[in-house]
Amino acid sequence: MMVRRQWLAAMTSVVAAMCFAGCASPRKVLLERTSSLVVYDLPAMEVMKAAEKVIADRGYDLLPSTDPYFLQTPWKVTGNFDLGARWSRLYVEGRVRADGRFSVRAYEMAATTFARTQSLPTLRYTGHGTVDDTPNATPAVLVGTEPAMQTRSARPNIRRLLELEWSILERINPDFAGSVKDQVDLYVAHAPQ
């Protein structure tokens, strides 16, 4: 009976440690959640230019867009095609609110491929013989396309990227971001354990 209780206590502590090891720090969560609620009282293009710079700092290029409030990147591949590669692209969407203020939402689409199961991104086969047989629906120069995932590859998933939204806030207003950090640090220091 005593051995069973010790084993149960040990397993409980291991499971708890594993659960908390994967969780983000409370500070990071609070900062990112704060940035997700920010509404800018600035010109929309000023906010979008800051978003462009943050995206460039992360090593992404931008695809052309007809919407000035929508940024998207081509696929960025990291890793090794022989062992496994991570494909990712970013989207930043700006919205003018009814009261004239501006909000930003950032997203990441990502997928993982393993051991050369992934063909390089190409246009999907349409059944037409040549490019001239299809209407011109893509840029003249192919900048980036969706990867055609094989069955053993993970399907692309999209998630909200709060850390990118925080980076945009920090670039636009570092003083406000600093005061938010101070308040979050104070809160985390005095939070019940």
matplotlib code that plots the C-alpha trace (Angstrom):
import matplotlib.pyplot as plt

x = [0.0, 2.8, 4.7, 1.5, 1.1, 4.7, 4.4, 1.1, 2.7, 5.8, 3.6, 1.4, 4.5, 5.9, 2.6, 2.3, 5.9, 5.2, 2.0, 3.7, 6.8, 4.9, 2.9, 4.0, 5.1, 2.3, 4.2, 4.3, 0.7, -0.4, 1.7, 0.4, -3.2, -2.8, -1.6, -4.5, -6.9, -5.1, -6.9, -4.7, -5.6, -3.0, -3.2, -3.8, -0.8, 1.6, 0.5, 0.8, 4.3, 5.3, 3.9, 5.9, 9.1, 8.4, 7.8, 11.0, 12.9, 11.7, 13.2, 10.1, 9.4, 6.1, 3.9, 2.1, -1.4, -4.2, -5.4, -3.2, -4.5, -3.5, 0.0, 1.1, 4.4, 5.5, 6.3, 9.5, 11.2, 13.4, 15.0, 16.4, 14.4, 16.1, 15.0, 12.1, 11.2, 8.9, 6.9, 5.5, 3.9, 2.5, -0.6, -1.4, -4.8, -5.7, -9.3, -10.6, -13.3, -16.6, -15.1, -12.2, -9.6, -7.5, -6.9, -4.4, -4.6, -1.7, -1.8, 0.7, 0.1, 2.5, 3.1, 5.8, 7.1, 9.3, 12.0, 11.4, 7.7, 7.1, 7.4, 8.5, 5.7, 4.2, 1.0, -1.7, -2.4, -5.5, -5.9, -5.0, -2.1, -0.1, 0.0, -1.6, -4.7, -5.7, -6.7, -3.9, -4.8, -1.3, 1.5, 3.8, 6.7, 5.8, 6.8, 5.3, 2.5, 0.8, 2.8, 0.9, 1.0, 1.5, -0.5, 2.4, 2.8, 1.0, -1.8, -1.2, -2.8, -3.4, -3.2, -3.4, 0.1, -0.2, 3.6, 3.7, 0.9, 3.0, 6.1, 4.0, 2.8, 6.4, 7.6, 4.8, 4.8, 7.8, 6.9, 3.4, 4.8, 7.4, 4.7, 2.6, 5.7, 6.2, 2.5, 2.7, 5.9, 4.3, 1.2, 3.2, 5.4, 2.4, 0.2, -0.7, 1.3]
y = [0.0, 2.4, 1.7, 2.3, 5.7, 6.7, 5.6, 7.6, 10.7, 10.3, 10.0, 12.9, 15.2, 14.0, 14.6, 18.1, 18.9, 17.9, 19.9, 23.1, 22.7, 23.1, 26.1, 29.7, 31.9, 34.0, 37.1, 36.2, 35.3, 38.6, 40.7, 38.9, 39.0, 42.8, 43.4, 41.4, 44.0, 47.1, 49.5, 52.1, 55.8, 56.3, 56.5, 53.0, 53.1, 54.0, 50.8, 48.7, 50.0, 49.0, 45.5, 45.3, 46.1, 43.5, 40.9, 41.8, 41.5, 37.9, 37.1, 37.1, 38.9, 40.3, 39.2, 41.9, 42.7, 44.8, 45.5, 48.0, 46.6, 43.0, 41.7, 38.2, 36.4, 33.6, 30.3, 30.3, 26.9, 26.1, 22.8, 20.0, 18.4, 15.1, 15.0, 17.4, 20.9, 23.5, 25.6, 28.8, 32.0, 35.1, 37.1, 40.5, 41.9, 45.5, 46.7, 50.2, 50.2, 52.1, 54.7, 55.4, 53.6, 50.7, 47.1, 44.5, 40.7, 38.5, 34.9, 32.1, 29.2, 26.4, 22.8, 20.2, 17.8, 14.8, 13.0, 14.4, 13.5, 17.1, 18.2, 21.8, 24.3, 24.4, 25.5, 22.8, 20.8, 22.2, 19.8, 22.4, 21.8, 25.0, 28.2, 30.1, 27.9, 29.2, 32.8, 34.8, 34.4, 34.5, 37.0, 36.9, 35.9, 33.0, 34.3, 31.6, 29.1, 26.7, 23.4, 20.3, 18.2, 14.5, 12.0, 11.6, 15.3, 17.4, 19.5, 23.2, 24.9, 28.5, 30.1, 33.6, 34.9, 37.1, 37.5, 39.2, 41.6, 42.4, 43.1, 45.5, 47.3, 47.5, 49.0, 51.5, 52.7, 51.5, 53.7, 52.2, 48.7, 49.4, 50.6, 47.4, 45.3, 47.1, 46.5, 42.8, 42.3, 43.8, 41.7, 38.5, 39.2, 39.6, 36.9, 34.1, 30.9]
z = [0.0, 0.9, -2.3, -4.3, -2.7, -3.3, -6.9, -7.3, -5.7, -8.0, -11.1, -10.1, -9.8, -13.1, -14.9, -13.3, -14.2, -17.8, -18.0, -16.7, -18.7, -22.0, -20.8, -21.6, -18.8, -17.2, -18.1, -21.8, -21.9, -20.2, -22.6, -25.7, -24.5, -23.8, -27.4, -28.8, -27.3, -28.5, -30.8, -32.4, -32.6, -35.4, -39.2, -40.5, -42.9, -40.0, -38.2, -41.4, -42.1, -38.6, -39.3, -42.5, -40.6, -37.9, -40.6, -42.3, -39.0, -38.8, -42.2, -44.3, -47.6, -48.6, -51.5, -53.5, -52.3, -53.6, -50.1, -48.2, -44.9, -45.7, -45.6, -46.6, -47.0, -49.2, -47.6, -45.6, -45.2, -42.3, -41.6, -43.7, -46.6, -45.9, -42.2, -41.9, -43.0, -41.4, -43.9, -42.5, -43.8, -42.0, -42.5, -41.0, -41.3, -40.4, -39.9, -39.6, -36.9, -37.0, -34.6, -37.0, -34.9, -36.3, -35.1, -36.2, -36.2, -37.1, -38.1, -39.0, -41.3, -40.8, -41.9, -41.3, -43.9, -43.3, -45.3, -48.8, -48.8, -49.9, -53.5, -53.8, -54.0, -57.5, -59.2, -59.0, -62.2, -63.9, -66.8, -69.4, -71.7, -71.3, -69.2, -72.1, -71.9, -68.5, -67.5, -65.9, -62.3, -60.8, -60.8, -63.9, -61.6, -59.2, -55.8, -53.6, -53.7, -51.3, -50.8, -52.1, -49.0, -49.3, -47.1, -44.6, -44.2, -41.6, -43.0, -42.8, -39.8, -39.1, -35.7, -34.3, -33.7, -30.6, -30.2, -33.6, -32.5, -29.4, -31.6, -33.7, -30.5, -29.2, -32.5, -32.7, -29.1, -27.1, -24.1, -23.7, -24.2, -21.5, -19.0, -19.8, -19.1, -15.8, -14.8, -15.8, -13.9, -10.8, -11.2, -11.7, -8.7, -6.5, -7.9, -5.6, -6.2]

ax = plt.figure().add_subplot(projection="3d")
ax.plot(x, y, z, "-o")
ax.set_aspect("equal")
plt.show()
